[in-house]
Amino acid sequence: MHPVNLASDSTTTPVSWSIDSTPMPLDVDRSQLATDQQQAQAVLMAQGSTGQNVRVLAAVLTGREIYPLPAAATRATGAIGAALAGDRLVGRGSFPDLSTPLRDYATDSLIPPSPNITSAAHIHRGTAADNESFQYALTVELEPSGLNGKIKGEYMLTTEQIQALGNDGLYVDMHTRGFRGMLKPY
């Protein structure tokens, strides 16, 4: 996940670190992102973490960031609020307005198939432009339309993954039936 600086928005919990000062896209629901971050933090707090050792993060997904180019036209957005305490990463997020349904890996599997890729939302290691190695599948809960939903996940990161996270080396992507592209963190 790629941290985004939210400190300038007084309605959100400030991110503890960021890679730059790039503003968040206007079409991202900051209120929902703040709620997702709070939910991720609450999971860690319930497990005994204190607010002092929790780092709050965000991955913002937009259709303008699809890789590989040329991008398919989409108005899709999404955001994942995350919290990290030690080696434990918790993420909660949502996505509205997909232009096509998410890819169903039960009926449209990879060749060769991978038992670890169980949904169309993933965390990868590397840069989003490089389409690097799969790390974790996120759990997807679709709304009846199949074009909106929520995503979540809880993971124990390795030392290498924690270092990658600190160096902008983890990202989230989603795959739809209409294209196999990445919605990389903003």
C-alpha positions as CSV (number, residue, x, y, z in Angstrom):
1,M,0.0,0.0,0.0
2,H,1.2,3.4,-0.8
3,P,0.7,5.9,2.0
4,V,-1.2,9.1,1.1
5,N,-0.7,12.3,3.2
6,L,-4.1,13.0,4.7
7,A,-2.8,15.4,7.4
8,S,-4.2,18.4,5.7
9,D,-7.8,17.1,6.0
10,S,-8.9,17.8,9.5
11,T,-11.8,15.2,9.3
12,T,-9.4,12.3,9.0
13,T,-6.8,10.7,11.2
14,P,-3.4,11.9,10.0
15,V,-1.2,9.4,8.2
16,S,2.0,8.8,10.2
17,W,4.2,9.0,7.1
18,S,3.9,9.7,3.5
19,I,5.9,9.5,0.3
20,D,4.9,12.9,-1.1
21,S,2.4,15.7,-0.9
22,T,0.3,14.6,-3.9
23,P,-3.3,15.6,-3.2
24,M,-5.9,12.9,-3.0
25,P,-8.3,12.7,-6.0
26,L,-11.5,14.7,-5.5
27,D,-13.7,11.7,-6.3
28,V,-12.5,9.7,-3.3
29,D,-14.8,9.7,-0.3
30,R,-12.6,10.9,2.5
31,S,-15.2,10.4,5.1
32,Q,-15.5,6.7,4.1
33,L,-11.7,6.3,4.0
34,A,-11.5,7.8,7.6
35,T,-14.1,5.3,8.8
36,D,-12.2,2.4,7.1
37,Q,-9.0,3.6,8.8
38,Q,-10.7,3.7,12.2
39,Q,-12.1,0.2,11.7
40,A,-8.7,-1.1,10.9
41,Q,-7.2,0.6,14.0
42,A,-10.0,-0.8,16.1
43,V,-9.1,-4.4,15.2
44,L,-5.5,-3.8,16.3
45,M,-6.6,-2.0,19.5
46,A,-8.9,-4.9,20.4
47,Q,-5.9,-7.2,20.1
48,G,-3.9,-5.1,22.5
49,S,-2.1,-2.6,20.4
50,T,-1.9,1.0,21.7
51,G,-2.4,4.1,19.6
52,Q,1.3,5.0,20.0
53,N,2.5,1.9,18.1
54,V,-0.2,1.9,15.3
55,R,0.7,3.5,11.9
56,V,-2.3,4.5,9.8
57,L,-2.1,4.2,6.1
58,A,-4.2,4.6,3.0
59,A,-4.2,3.2,-0.6
60,V,-6.3,5.2,-3.0
61,L,-7.4,3.5,-6.2
62,T,-8.6,5.3,-9.3
63,G,-9.3,4.3,-12.9
64,R,-6.8,6.8,-14.0
65,E,-4.1,4.6,-12.6
66,I,-4.8,1.4,-14.5
67,Y,-1.7,-0.5,-15.7
68,P,-0.8,-1.6,-18.3
69,L,-1.6,1.3,-20.5
70,P,-3.7,2.2,-22.4
71,A,-6.2,2.2,-19.7
72,A,-9.8,1.1,-20.1
73,A,-12.3,3.9,-19.6
74,T,-13.7,3.6,-16.1
75,R,-15.0,5.9,-13.4
76,A,-14.2,3.4,-10.7
77,T,-12.5,4.5,-7.5
78,G,-11.7,2.8,-4.2
79,A,-9.8,3.4,-1.1
80,I,-8.4,1.2,1.6
81,G,-7.7,2.4,5.1
82,A,-5.1,0.4,6.9
83,A,-3.3,0.1,10.2
84,L,0.0,-1.5,11.0
85,A,1.2,-2.5,14.5
86,G,4.4,-4.4,14.6
87,D,4.0,-7.0,11.9
88,R,0.2,-7.0,11.8
89,L,-1.5,-5.2,8.9
90,V,-5.3,-4.7,8.9
91,G,-7.1,-3.2,6.0
92,R,-10.7,-2.1,5.4
93,G,-12.0,-0.4,2.2
94,S,-14.6,0.0,-0.4
95,F,-15.1,0.5,-4.1
96,P,-18.1,2.1,-5.9
97,D,-19.0,2.3,-9.6
98,L,-17.0,-0.4,-11.3
99,S,-17.8,-0.4,-15.0
100,T,-17.7,-4.3,-15.2
101,P,-17.9,-6.9,-12.5
102,L,-14.8,-8.2,-10.7
103,R,-13.1,-11.2,-12.2
104,D,-14.3,-14.4,-10.6
105,Y,-11.3,-16.6,-10.0
106,A,-13.5,-19.6,-9.3
107,T,-14.7,-19.7,-12.9
108,D,-11.9,-17.7,-14.6
109,S,-8.7,-19.0,-12.9
110,L,-5.1,-18.2,-13.7
111,I,-3.1,-20.4,-15.9
112,P,-1.6,-22.2,-14.1
113,P,-4.1,-21.8,-11.3
114,S,-3.0,-20.5,-7.9
115,P,-4.8,-21.7,-4.7
116,N,-3.7,-18.4,-3.0
117,I,-5.5,-16.1,-5.4
118,T,-9.1,-16.4,-4.1
119,S,-10.5,-13.0,-5.0
120,A,-10.1,-10.2,-7.5
121,A,-8.5,-7.8,-5.0
122,H,-4.8,-8.4,-4.0
123,I,-1.8,-6.9,-2.3
124,H,1.4,-7.2,-4.4
125,R,5.0,-6.5,-3.6
126,G,6.9,-4.2,-5.9
127,T,5.7,-1.1,-7.8
128,A,2.3,-1.1,-9.4
129,A,3.8,-0.3,-12.8
130,D,5.9,-3.5,-12.6
131,N,3.0,-5.9,-11.9
132,E,5.1,-7.7,-9.3
133,S,4.5,-10.7,-7.1
134,F,1.3,-11.5,-5.4
135,Q,1.4,-11.4,-1.6
136,Y,-2.2,-11.7,-0.3
137,A,-5.8,-11.9,-1.5
138,L,-8.2,-9.4,0.1
139,T,-11.7,-10.6,1.1
140,V,-14.3,-9.1,-1.2
141,E,-18.0,-8.5,-0.2
142,L,-20.0,-7.5,-3.2
143,E,-23.3,-5.6,-3.1
144,P,-26.1,-7.1,-5.2
145,S,-25.2,-5.1,-8.3
146,G,-21.7,-6.7,-8.4
147,L,-20.2,-3.3,-9.2
148,N,-19.8,-2.0,-5.6
149,G,-18.5,-3.6,-2.5
150,K,-16.2,-3.8,0.4
151,I,-12.7,-5.3,0.8
152,K,-10.8,-6.3,3.9
153,G,-7.9,-8.3,5.1
154,E,-5.7,-9.1,8.1
155,Y,-2.1,-10.3,7.6
156,M,1.1,-11.0,9.5
157,L,3.9,-9.3,7.4
158,T,7.4,-10.6,7.1
159,T,10.3,-8.3,7.8
160,E,10.9,-7.9,4.0
161,Q,7.2,-6.9,3.5
162,I,7.4,-4.3,6.3
163,Q,10.5,-2.9,4.7
164,A,8.8,-2.9,1.3
165,L,5.8,-1.1,2.8
166,G,8.1,1.6,4.2
167,N,9.7,2.0,0.7
168,D,6.4,2.2,-1.3
169,G,6.9,-1.4,-2.3
170,L,3.4,-2.8,-1.5
171,Y,0.3,-1.9,-3.6
172,V,-3.3,-3.0,-4.0
173,D,-4.8,-4.0,-7.3
174,M,-8.2,-5.1,-8.5
175,H,-9.2,-7.2,-11.6
176,T,-12.5,-7.0,-13.5
177,R,-13.9,-9.1,-16.3
178,G,-13.5,-6.2,-18.7
179,F,-9.8,-5.8,-18.4
180,R,-6.9,-7.2,-16.4
181,G,-5.4,-4.0,-15.1
182,M,-4.2,-2.5,-11.9
183,L,-5.8,0.3,-9.9
184,K,-2.6,1.3,-8.2
185,P,-2.3,3.4,-5.1
186,Y,-2.4,7.1,-5.7
